[in-house]
Amino acid sequence: MSGGGIESVTMSSASSKIGNGANGQHGRDWCGHFQMPLHYPRYTQADYETMPEWKLDCLLREYGLPIIGDVHQKRKFAMGSFLWSH
């Protein structure tokens, strides 16, 4: 195996897991994978308590977290996930 770098192992592994598409392409341009956002949310507890449901949904979706339950359950989940006690 010439080159033998991490890139060739990663591409080989990804291609074998995804397989060839219906048109014979390798899985290089597949989508649907999760990518962690660059910044951690910097909201306070008061922010979460007054945040509209649509904004909670967007925040949870952005971090790949489940969006289930009513608005109170989502707020509680978001606060538990993103607020750290000091």
Secondary structure, 3 states (H helix, E strand, C coil): CCCCCHHHHHHHHHHHHHCCCCCCCCHHHCCCCCCCCCCCCCCCHHHHHHCCHHHHHHHHHHCCCCCCCCHHHHHHHHHHHHCCCC
